[in-house]
């Protein structure tokens, strides 16, 4: 839980402070008043990075430095950003102890929900991979090491493919094996997550939608998880010439997808707008439980202008999702949100900058 935050030279803020209640906090203001910037500041301070920008973009325009300070259940957290000609100096302070980067255990758990998530079913595979892998990153400490290792190996292999056939053929096998090892670990983690989701997804969706429905998610892996490593290495060897011609690696976890089926029909093409919103609320409900279980701590919910995208029944479902958790919500229409919380909320009004 976050109690307060101070923003100095962060985005549109020069030097401002805000306090939060343990329950529902509603940030209200017109467009360009800094609502999303404040929500972003909470995430950056809690997690170490933004959901939408590079670190250098977080500094106020032409500011020589930026700093965030906050109190999380009595623990002080700070983040300092100081540009230099060579690179951006980034320092995390946890109770005055400095860190250059944060491991999962040193972050504060967050569950984030924004309108773009409502397009998860209809956007390309990359959006679904990012969402699922993000959930794994938030719940499995070792997954970041595996995922980063795979990305580095993939970048090395792709760079080698662009150097020409002769040099590529001489060195590719070692990178094929490395991708196979790390890719197998990613595939196993993804399949385990899908199995967990399928235990709860249909029930929670049916509760939100108000009718019994069949809902499942499928990991559209290119190979069976059992023996994934050897199968991927074999495929990479067979498609070497094609990869050299294209200049990139055509197989592996970075090319796979997650498919959702509602009543045995692909949700991306058959689900209505309302059904899609119910599906995403169900996903967020499970995400909340998984993060809370993994971290043994209630996450903070950050919701960026989501209320305007939901109808009455789904707003009520969202209110139930927020129960017993600290939530920070942004909206341009206070009445639309306040109606569902009565007096049990803390209003944070912002004016246009």
PyMOL commands that set and color helices and strands:
alter all, ss='L'
color gray80, all
select helices_A, chain A and resi 35-47+55-58+104-106+115-119+125-139+143-161+165-209+228-238+240-246+253-255+267-270+273-295+307-309+312-322+334-341
alter helices_A, ss='H'
color red, helices_A
select strands_A, chain A and resi 2-10+13-19+24-28+66-72+75-83+88-94+97-99+110-114+215-220+257-262+265-266+300-304+327-331+346-349
alter strands_A, ss='S'
color yellow, strands_A
deselect
rebuild
show_as cartoon
